[in-house]
Amino acid sequence: MPVLPCPPNPESVTLPPRRAMKVARCHVLVVGGGPAGMGAAIGAAQSGADTILVERYGFLGGNATAALVMPWMSFYTQRGSVAVVDNTRLMPQDHGPGEPVVGGALAVFLGRLYTNQGAIPPSPDTGFTVPFDPEVLKVTAQQILDEAGVKVLLHAFASTVLGEPGKPDAVVFETKSGPVVIEADVIVDCTGDGDIAALAGCDYEVGREEDGLTQPMTLMFRMVGFDHDAFNGYVREHPTQWRGVHGLWDLVSKATANGDLDLAREDILFFATTHPGEIALNCTRVTGALGTDVFDLTRAEWESHRQAAQIANFLRKYAPGFADAYTCQTGTGIGIRETRRIVGDYAMTADDVLGAAKFKDAIARGTYPVDIHSPTGRGTVLKRVPSGEWYEVPMRALLPKGTERLLVAGRCISGSHEAHSSYRVTPTCMATGQAAGVCASMAARRGERTRDIPVGAIQRELLRQGALLREPEA
């Protein structure tokens, strides 16, 4: 593989001093424009804060647009048995039916996506997931943030934090115009990787406890020209070879034996989208790579594109319905499931998720299972939240230990490897982002520490913004 490796004993080079342009000061600075960042910006702006959101790409949406992570997974409880879904719909069969547990910013985005004809509402037909069009989401995100009064800076990559130890008050961003600085009363880290928290010196954990390995990375891609009827015929004739959104075990085995396929998995996984004749494929898998290491990232991108091309060729050669199908889009970047988990005042655990834990300082909810794609290769661990239940995420999981003026939201909040595999999905990430934005706004406007903001005040504001939470305790 012709990718540049990290040298075994790299030489350190001292860089010359430089100056940066200060471009803004605000109440709340949100770093990262993915689901958590968009939720944080909405939460802060609707709470009255002067809010700036900075994104490294030229568009918003994070993994939902840049990495094509679709559909949005279910945020519905299960009632009794799981929903019965036609095995040929190419939608999950193991979510719902029940009640939604996430509202607020998520409901705002979904409502506008439906209006813009960019998403399909969750129902038994979708397995209670939300198929969406990432291109429509990009424009929808702009509309919503514009209406909320959020200022946005694109093409800016966070590289340094400024301020006293444990009290960051500005972020340096690398841009085509040179380094720029944005100062803020409170910063919300929605980078997914906990970049700002790590730069600020916060403690963090990576991977599973026994060996530090993380879930594999996946390059999502879309194919068009798919003949759904022809594929359905195959599924009906071979019902044991397809389960809702994944399968083709026999064909994968045959192609592997013939030398046409070389994957670290035993099946093919794909979903229907909002467009007829199109599918979103989630079946490349790169293990042993860390999403915060540039050399690992380069190798993962290179290998995943090789896998994607191989999978497309395999489907055309072996799978009914794919004779005229072709790849129309790959993710701008590989999808990263897991990197840093910032150590907070409370760490979510698998017991919290699977035991449907409730907290006095709850600021978000989740229902998605513990879902661990094997860090070493084949297989997936799936453990469900109890029927009719949800777990809550406490505010303390968003507060990095020993740090002020900084919150985290999204998949980098405080929790174990197992708990992270549940709360990493889009609906819960957006909910934790909205909560972080509300807390940041209150702290900035009151001139108080984030830890000193009464959780009841945060909860009441979240409820005012449409979040689904229990009423605050007196």
QUINORGI-V889546 format. One record per residue. N is the residue number from 1. RES is the residue in one small letter. PHI is phi in whole degrees, -180 to 180 (* if undefined). OMEGA is omega as a letter, one per 40 degrees, with the letter a starting at -180 (999 if undefined). Layout:
# QUINORGI-V889546
n = [N/N]
res = [RES/RES]
phi = [PHI/PHI]
omega = [OMEGA/OMEGA]
This chain:
# QUINORGI-V889546
n = [1/2/3/4/5/6/7/8/9/10/11/12/13/14/15/16/17/18/19/20/21/22/23/24/25/26/27/28/29/30/31/32/33/34/35/36/37/38/39/40/41/42/43/44/45/46/47/48/49/50/51/52/53/54/55/56/57/58/59/60/61/62/63/64/65/66/67/68/69/70/71/72/73/74/75/76/77/78/79/80/81/82/83/84/85/86/87/88/89/90/91/92/93/94/95/96/97/98/99/100/101/102/103/104/105/106/107/108/109/110/111/112/113/114/115/116/117/118/119/120/121/122/123/124/125/126/127/128/129/130/131/132/133/134/135/136/137/138/139/140/141/142/143/144/145/146/147/148/149/150/151/152/153/154/155/156/157/158/159/160/161/162/163/164/165/166/167/168/169/170/171/172/173/174/175/176/177/178/179/180/181/182/183/184/185/186/187/188/189/190/191/192/193/194/195/196/197/198/199/200/201/202/203/204/205/206/207/208/209/210/211/212/213/214/215/216/217/218/219/220/221/222/223/224/225/226/227/228/229/230/231/232/233/234/235/236/237/238/239/240/241/242/243/244/245/246/247/248/249/250/251/252/253/254/255/256/257/258/259/260/261/262/263/264/265/266/267/268/269/270/271/272/273/274/275/276/277/278/279/280/281/282/283/284/285/286/287/288/289/290/291/292/293/294/295/296/297/298/299/300/301/302/303/304/305/306/307/308/309/310/311/312/313/314/315/316/317/318/319/320/321/322/323/324/325/326/327/328/329/330/331/332/333/334/335/336/337/338/339/340/341/342/343/344/345/346/347/348/349/350/351/352/353/354/355/356/357/358/359/360/361/362/363/364/365/366/367/368/369/370/371/372/373/374/375/376/377/378/379/380/381/382/383/384/385/386/387/388/389/390/391/392/393/394/395/396/397/398/399/400/401/402/403/404/405/406/407/408/409/410/411/412/413/414/415/416/417/418/419/420/421/422/423/424/425/426/427/428/429/430/431/432/433/434/435/436/437/438/439/440/441/442/443/444/445/446/447/448/449/450/451/452/453/454/455/456/457/458/459/460/461/462/463/464/465/466/467/468/469/470/471/472/473/474]
res = [m/p/v/l/p/c/p/p/n/p/e/s/v/t/l/p/p/r/r/a/m/k/v/a/r/c/h/v/l/v/v/g/g/g/p/a/g/m/g/a/a/i/g/a/a/q/s/g/a/d/t/i/l/v/e/r/y/g/f/l/g/g/n/a/t/a/a/l/v/m/p/w/m/s/f/y/t/q/r/g/s/v/a/v/v/d/n/t/r/l/m/p/q/d/h/g/p/g/e/p/v/v/g/g/a/l/a/v/f/l/g/r/l/y/t/n/q/g/a/i/p/p/s/p/d/t/g/f/t/v/p/f/d/p/e/v/l/k/v/t/a/q/q/i/l/d/e/a/g/v/k/v/l/l/h/a/f/a/s/t/v/l/g/e/p/g/k/p/d/a/v/v/f/e/t/k/s/g/p/v/v/i/e/a/d/v/i/v/d/c/t/g/d/g/d/i/a/a/l/a/g/c/d/y/e/v/g/r/e/e/d/g/l/t/q/p/m/t/l/m/f/r/m/v/g/f/d/h/d/a/f/n/g/y/v/r/e/h/p/t/q/w/r/g/v/h/g/l/w/d/l/v/s/k/a/t/a/n/g/d/l/d/l/a/r/e/d/i/l/f/f/a/t/t/h/p/g/e/i/a/l/n/c/t/r/v/t/g/a/l/g/t/d/v/f/d/l/t/r/a/e/w/e/s/h/r/q/a/a/q/i/a/n/f/l/r/k/y/a/p/g/f/a/d/a/y/t/c/q/t/g/t/g/i/g/i/r/e/t/r/r/i/v/g/d/y/a/m/t/a/d/d/v/l/g/a/a/k/f/k/d/a/i/a/r/g/t/y/p/v/d/i/h/s/p/t/g/r/g/t/v/l/k/r/v/p/s/g/e/w/y/e/v/p/m/r/a/l/l/p/k/g/t/e/r/l/l/v/a/g/r/c/i/s/g/s/h/e/a/h/s/s/y/r/v/t/p/t/c/m/a/t/g/q/a/a/g/v/c/a/s/m/a/a/r/r/g/e/r/t/r/d/i/p/v/g/a/i/q/r/e/l/l/r/q/g/a/l/l/r/e/p/e/a]
phi = [*/-83/-105/-69/-87/-74/-64/-64/-133/-65/-82/-87/-120/-83/-89/-70/-64/-147/-118/-126/-92/-80/-109/-169/-136/-149/-67/-128/-109/-104/-107/112/-107/-83/-54/-66/-66/-65/-63/-65/-64/-64/-60/-70/-65/-69/-91/99/-89/-72/-122/-122/-116/-119/-130/-77/-90/-92/-156/-96/120/59/-62/-68/-111/-69/-106/58/-75/-146/-75/-71/-70/-66/-123/-109/-73/-99/-121/65/-76/-71/-62/-93/-123/-53/-63/-100/-76/62/-133/-58/-113/-121/-127/64/-82/-171/-117/-69/-119/-125/-131/57/-59/-60/-63/-63/-65/-65/-58/-72/-62/-63/-61/-85/57/-113/-158/-112/-59/-65/-164/-56/-67/-104/65/64/-95/-123/-66/-145/-100/-62/-70/-69/-62/-57/-71/-61/-61/-61/-60/-68/-70/-63/-66/-81/83/-81/-87/-126/-124/-106/56/-136/-108/-68/-126/-151/-113/-117/127/-72/-55/78/-138/-64/-130/-163/-127/-95/-116/-87/-139/-66/-93/96/-69/-126/-120/-122/-94/-153/-69/-139/-114/-115/-86/-120/-78/82/-96/65/-61/-67/-62/-65/-63/-82/91/-70/-72/-152/-120/-136/75/-79/-62/-74/-144/75/-75/-103/-61/-67/-91/-139/-88/-78/-150/-114/-122/-121/82/-80/-95/-64/-62/-64/-67/-59/-60/-65/-63/-67/-80/-131/-63/-81/-101/-151/-127/74/-131/-148/153/63/-58/-64/-68/-63/-62/-65/-65/-64/-63/-83/82/-93/-147/-141/-125/-89/-157/-108/-144/-118/-124/-153/-124/-69/-121/-79/-117/-60/77/-124/-134/-110/-103/-125/-141/-75/-154/-118/-103/67/-128/-110/-72/-108/-112/-63/-73/-64/-62/-63/-61/-65/-62/-62/-68/-69/-67/-62/-63/-60/-64/-66/-65/-61/-65/-60/-63/-63/-83/-113/-102/-59/97/-114/-56/-110/-81/-150/-76/-105/-164/-114/-60/-58/-143/-65/-79/-111/-82/-152/-138/-75/-119/-70/-75/-112/-66/-144/-111/-64/-124/-61/-62/-62/-69/-76/-96/52/-64/-118/-133/-63/-102/-63/-130/-159/-132/-149/-132/-68/-67/-65/-135/-112/-73/-53/-65/-106/148/-75/100/-143/-97/-133/-129/-98/-70/-55/-55/75/-116/-145/-107/-113/-107/-82/-56/-60/-73/-101/-109/-61/-61/70/-131/-117/65/-144/-127/-120/-151/90/-76/-96/-68/-77/179/-81/-56/-71/-62/-56/-67/-98/-79/-75/-79/-52/-58/-71/-60/-66/-68/-67/-63/-61/-65/-63/-64/-64/-62/-62/-62/-63/-64/-67/-74/-90/69/-116/-71/-59/-70/-92/-74/-58/-63/-61/-67/-63/-63/-64/-68/-62/-63/-61/-84/97/-65/-101/-142/-72/-63/-58/-74/-67]
omega = [a/i/a/i/i/i/a/i/a/i/i/a/i/a/i/i/a/i/a/i/i/a/a/i/a/i/a/i/i/a/a/a/i/a/i/a/i/i/a/a/i/a/a/a/i/i/i/a/i/a/i/i/a/a/a/i/i/a/i/i/i/a/a/a/a/a/i/a/a/e/i/a/a/i/i/i/i/i/a/i/a/a/i/a/i/a/a/a/a/i/a/i/a/i/i/e/a/a/i/i/i/i/i/a/i/i/i/a/a/i/i/i/i/i/a/a/a/i/i/a/i/a/i/a/i/a/a/i/i/i/a/i/a/i/i/i/i/a/i/i/i/a/a/a/i/a/i/i/i/i/a/i/a/i/a/a/a/a/a/i/i/i/i/i/i/a/a/i/i/i/i/i/i/a/i/i/a/a/i/a/i/i/a/i/i/i/i/a/i/a/a/a/a/a/a/i/i/i/i/i/i/i/i/i/i/i/a/a/a/a/i/i/i/i/a/i/a/i/i/i/a/i/i/a/a/i/a/a/i/i/i/i/i/a/a/i/a/a/i/a/i/i/i/a/a/i/a/a/a/a/i/i/a/a/i/i/a/a/a/a/i/a/i/i/a/a/i/a/i/a/i/i/i/a/i/i/a/i/i/a/a/a/i/a/i/a/i/a/a/a/i/i/a/i/i/i/i/i/a/i/a/a/a/i/i/i/a/i/i/i/i/i/i/a/i/a/a/a/i/i/a/a/a/a/i/i/i/a/i/i/i/i/i/i/a/a/a/i/a/i/a/i/a/i/i/i/i/a/i/i/i/a/a/i/i/a/i/a/i/a/a/i/i/i/i/i/a/a/i/a/a/i/a/i/a/i/a/i/i/i/a/i/a/i/a/a/i/a/i/i/i/i/a/i/a/a/a/a/i/a/i/a/i/i/a/i/i/i/a/a/a/i/a/i/i/i/a/a/i/a/i/a/a/a/a/a/a/i/a/i/i/i/i/i/i/i/i/i/a/i/a/a/a/a/i/a/a/i/i/a/a/i/a/a/i/i/i/a/a/i/i/i/i/i/i/i/i/a/i/i/i/i/a/999]
